[in-house]
Amino acid sequence: MRKWSKQDYKSMPWKNGGGSTTELAVFPEGASLDQFVWRISTALVSSDGAFSHFARIDRTLAILSGVGMILHADNDGIATSAAAPLIVTLTRDSMPYSFSGELPIRAELLDGAVWDLNLMTRRDVCTHYMQRLEAGEHHVVAQDAQQVLLYCAQGSAVLNRDVSLEEADLFLLEEDHERAGVRLVVQASEECLLYLMRISFLNHAGN
């Protein structure tokens, strides 16, 4: 198990120069934008504009704060891992939205700036799935995952009965041995909002 907190994160310009992003974690550690297998980050989107282009990358986006934004996507002739409607509205209450990094997307803010959470994985190496967890006790059995990321977006929680999560903490859990998958128990407080991300490697013997 590995933990990252606010003091571990680093900010950098967007790939297209249109803003800045805060990198929470990258795998392998220290990998560049051209080399990562997966990368998780947050970003402040303060104006309308186009998303960066990421070839051979699958992405999932969730809104952490702010009213939300509308994604205008042109998927004509683009092969996507997840069917992408031409117009998608995302708010804090929306489920995470998955799309191809090659897809031309323009973001239109609904009412002011938003913070978002962004997970990217390299399509020829692994797949991912992101879900929201709210208040209550959650027993997670990620049988096909070799790694699981857990991000605390709001409030606090307890992981596996004895590990505390505070706002902005990120944890990485990995399977103990081949085909074991990842199991965890999360007890989330009343105001808690978590994002659970499963990473499954394509060349893994169990897949």
PEFEN-V629654 format. One line per field, one symbol per residue. burial: I if it has 16 or more other C-alpha atoms within 10 Angstrom, else O. Layout:
burial = ???
This chain:
burial = OOOOOOOOOOOOOOOOOOOIIIIIIIOOOOOOOOOIIIIIIIIIIOOIOIIIOIOOIIIIIIIIIIIIIIIIIOIOOOOIOOOIOOOOOIIIOOOIIIIIIIIIIIIIIIOOIIIIIIIIIIIOOIIIIIOIIIIOOOOOOIOIIIIIIIIIIIIIIIIOOOOOIIIIIIIOIIIOOOOOIIIOOIIIIOOIIIIIIIIIIOOOOOO
